[in-house]
Structures are given as structure tokens and as C-alpha cells.
Amino acid sequence: MAWIRPVVDHIFLVDRGGVPMIHLSRGLPTGADPDLIASMFTAIVDFMNQSFHSMGHGDVRSIELEDYQVVFGRGRNILMFLLYRGWESNRLERRVAREVKALERRHAAVLEHWDGDTDRLVEVRQELEHLWRLRERQDVVEVLRTKPAPVVDAPPVVR
């Protein structure tokens, strides 16, 4: 791999049901609908966690794709996916886990009762932009704003 230090290219923040909340990017196009990407990663994480839990193992924290590493951070109300290039980084895994907990603590009122209104996520988005030095893609903002607000159900049961 040509990169030595990890370079974060995308961050996806989704609610506990897998509904996209925020997508930040280094400006690189994803080539796909961010809803599809968020749903795919949510399904992968849920499937892998259920499979590994049944074997007596803990949660999956990361996976490797051809050109990217993907780190997962799960909280009570949100799931963060961080896509980066470079060598695998346990430090980055720990940072994502810490940041998810910190976001949930600082923005509990919004994240616990999020109703699909992305305007309520302004402070969360600004904090993520500052922490990771990424920006929200305007094409994604327009897609999310034109979609109807999702119906938020109870969190899935993971055993």
C-alpha cells in the first residue's frame, strides 16, 4: 500500500436503525448513494456482530476492503463508519470508539430522540468536521433533504 499514515476519506454517522444522519468527506466522490453505503455497512456490522457473538466473541471493530480500512464505532444511539487509507490503526479504532461515546454524551438530547430532521444535527456535524477535518458533501445534503423523514423504530435487539 502506498500510504503509511492513515488518511480518513469518509465518515458516515447513522442512527441505531441504519438511517444516515451525516456524511463527511475529504471531497472524494463515493460513487454510490450514501444511503446505500450506510445501509450496507450497518447490515455488515450487525451480521458480523451477531455471528461472532454466537461464537463467544465481541463486537467487530474494523474490516479491510481493497483500498480502504473501515472502522466501526457503535454507541447506544449511533453508529459511526470511518473509511481510511493507509496501514491498519488500532489507535484509530480506539479514537472512533471514544468519539462515539463523547458525541452521545455531549449531544444526548438530539441523538436519543432524533426524528430524521438533519437540521437538528448542525452541532454534531460541526463537531465531527472539526475533529476529523472533513466537510459535508453538498450533493449528499441535497439528497438527504429531499427524502422523507424516516420512521424511527425501537433499536434492533442484538443477542
ROLUM-167028 format. One record per residue (C-alpha): x, y, z. Coordinates in nm, 4 decimals. Layout:
N
NODE       east      north         up
NODE          X          Y          Z
...
***
This chain:
159
NODE       east      north         up
NODE     0.0000     0.0000     0.0000
NODE     0.1371     0.3411    -0.0914
NODE     0.0184     0.5231     0.2226
NODE     0.1875     0.4858     0.5563
NODE    -0.0121     0.7095     0.7898
NODE    -0.3905     0.6660     0.7945
NODE    -0.5793     0.9228     0.5863
NODE    -0.9516     0.9478     0.6646
NODE    -1.1597     0.9977     0.3489
NODE    -1.5188     0.9392     0.4626
NODE    -1.7209     0.9359     0.7822
NODE    -2.0766     0.8104     0.7935
NODE    -2.2911     0.8608     1.1021
NODE    -2.6143     0.6602     1.1124
NODE    -2.8832     0.6143     1.3725
NODE    -2.9379     0.2837     1.5529
NODE    -3.1671     0.1643     1.2733
NODE    -2.9141     0.2391     0.9995
NODE    -3.0713     0.5653     0.8768
NODE    -2.7993     0.8039     0.7513
NODE    -2.7550     1.1156     0.9605
NODE    -2.4274     1.2714     0.8447
NODE    -2.1718     1.2003     0.5721
NODE    -1.8415     1.3857     0.5754
NODE    -1.5816     1.3513     0.3034
NODE    -1.2410     1.4713     0.2004
NODE    -1.4178     1.5746    -0.1220
NODE    -1.3845     1.2406    -0.2936
NODE    -1.6970     1.1038    -0.4610
NODE    -1.8278     0.7802    -0.3152
NODE    -1.9629     0.6543    -0.6471
NODE    -2.2806     0.5397    -0.4738
NODE    -2.5792     0.6700    -0.2836
NODE    -2.4708     0.7409     0.0765
NODE    -2.7933     0.5768     0.1985
NODE    -2.6895     0.2533     0.0281
NODE    -2.3395     0.2699     0.1709
NODE    -2.4677     0.3395     0.5229
NODE    -2.7264     0.0604     0.4964
NODE    -2.4672    -0.1833     0.3636
NODE    -2.2201    -0.1143     0.6444
NODE    -2.4969    -0.1300     0.9057
NODE    -2.6077    -0.4700     0.7751
NODE    -2.2486    -0.5979     0.7624
NODE    -2.1733    -0.4862     1.1184
NODE    -2.4993    -0.6297     1.2543
NODE    -2.4467    -0.9612     1.0743
NODE    -2.0828    -0.9914     1.1805
NODE    -2.1561    -0.8977     1.5415
NODE    -2.4402    -1.1494     1.5650
NODE    -2.2218    -1.4189     1.4084
NODE    -1.9221    -1.3527     1.6304
NODE    -2.1335    -1.3156     1.9446
NODE    -2.2801    -1.6611     1.8784
NODE    -1.9219    -1.7934     1.8766
NODE    -1.8443    -1.6174     2.2047
NODE    -1.6500    -1.3234     2.0596
NODE    -1.7018    -0.9487     2.0997
NODE    -1.8017    -0.6812     1.8508
NODE    -1.6292    -0.6338     1.5174
NODE    -1.4304    -0.3093     1.5259
NODE    -1.2953    -0.2964     1.1703
NODE    -1.2782    -0.4671     0.8333
NODE    -1.0419    -0.4346     0.5389
NODE    -1.1527    -0.3555     0.1849
NODE    -0.9248    -0.3495    -0.1176
NODE    -0.8209     0.0154    -0.0866
NODE    -0.9722     0.1089     0.2484
NODE    -0.9880     0.0104     0.6089
NODE    -1.3293     0.0583     0.7697
NODE    -1.3548     0.1282     1.1424
NODE    -1.6857     0.0934     1.3264
NODE    -1.7850     0.2741     1.6432
NODE    -2.1179     0.1797     1.7987
NODE    -2.2956     0.3674     2.0729
NODE    -2.6438     0.3366     2.2178
NODE    -2.7992     0.5651     1.9560
NODE    -2.5474     0.5998     1.6747
NODE    -2.3069     0.4015     1.4625
NODE    -2.0035     0.5667     1.3014
NODE    -1.8208     0.4254     0.9991
NODE    -1.4833     0.5735     0.9199
NODE    -1.3186     0.4843     0.5868
NODE    -0.9467     0.5454     0.5653
NODE    -0.6447     0.4631     0.3515
NODE    -0.3170     0.3505     0.4988
NODE    -0.1933     0.0941     0.7430
NODE    -0.4364    -0.0596     0.9873
NODE    -0.4595     0.1518     1.3000
NODE    -0.5707     0.0234     1.6395
NODE    -0.5245     0.3782     1.7650
NODE    -0.7864     0.4955     1.5141
NODE    -1.0243     0.2188     1.6280
NODE    -0.9909     0.3357     1.9873
NODE    -1.0357     0.7001     1.8852
NODE    -1.3586     0.6232     1.6962
NODE    -1.4952     0.4331     1.9981
NODE    -1.4090     0.7275     2.2274
NODE    -1.5567     0.9853     1.9896
NODE    -1.8860     0.7961     1.9578
NODE    -1.9217     0.7862     2.3364
NODE    -1.8281     1.1542     2.3633
NODE    -2.0764     1.2545     2.0904
NODE    -2.3542     1.0658     2.2652
NODE    -2.2693     1.2292     2.5960
NODE    -2.2464     1.5852     2.4581
NODE    -2.5451     1.5609     2.2219
NODE    -2.7675     1.3189     2.4124
NODE    -3.0873     1.5224     2.3750
NODE    -3.0607     1.5286     1.9956
NODE    -2.9231     1.1789     1.9351
NODE    -3.1561     0.9927     2.1719
NODE    -3.4658     1.1448     2.0151
NODE    -3.3582     1.2090     1.6569
NODE    -3.6617     1.2194     1.4288
NODE    -3.4896     1.2278     1.0904
NODE    -3.4561     1.6073     1.0780
NODE    -3.0972     1.6732     0.9656
NODE    -3.1270     2.0390     1.0724
NODE    -3.1162     1.9173     1.4333
NODE    -2.7690     1.7728     1.3719
NODE    -2.5885     2.1011     1.2975
NODE    -2.3778     2.0988     1.6165
NODE    -2.2983     1.7272     1.5815
NODE    -2.1903     1.7841     1.2204
NODE    -1.9755     2.0858     1.3143
NODE    -1.8042     1.8891     1.5887
NODE    -1.7287     1.5998     1.3518
NODE    -1.5987     1.8395     1.0860
NODE    -1.3648     1.9960     1.3417
NODE    -1.2472     1.6652     1.4917
NODE    -1.1779     1.4912     1.1610
NODE    -1.1069     1.7922     0.9341
NODE    -1.3654     1.6793     0.6806
NODE    -1.6628     1.8551     0.5242
NODE    -2.0167     1.7580     0.4465
NODE    -2.0717     1.6955     0.0767
NODE    -2.3383     1.9283    -0.0590
NODE    -2.4671     1.6727    -0.3110
NODE    -2.5352     1.4377    -0.0202
NODE    -2.7049     1.7145     0.1788
NODE    -2.9482     1.7723    -0.1074
NODE    -3.0284     1.4006    -0.1338
NODE    -3.0954     1.3752     0.2401
NODE    -3.3067     1.6925     0.2474
NODE    -3.5334     1.5751    -0.0355
NODE    -3.6031     1.2341     0.1172
NODE    -3.8963     1.1946     0.3531
NODE    -3.8067     1.1731     0.7205
NODE    -3.7628     0.8108     0.8288
NODE    -3.9891     0.6438     1.0779
NODE    -3.7714     0.5770     1.3795
NODE    -3.8412     0.2405     1.5379
NODE    -3.7089     0.0833     1.8521
NODE    -3.3445    -0.0240     1.8349
NODE    -3.2764    -0.3724     1.6985
NODE    -3.2207    -0.6445     1.9550
NODE    -2.8716    -0.7922     1.9369
NODE    -2.8108    -1.1107     2.1257
***
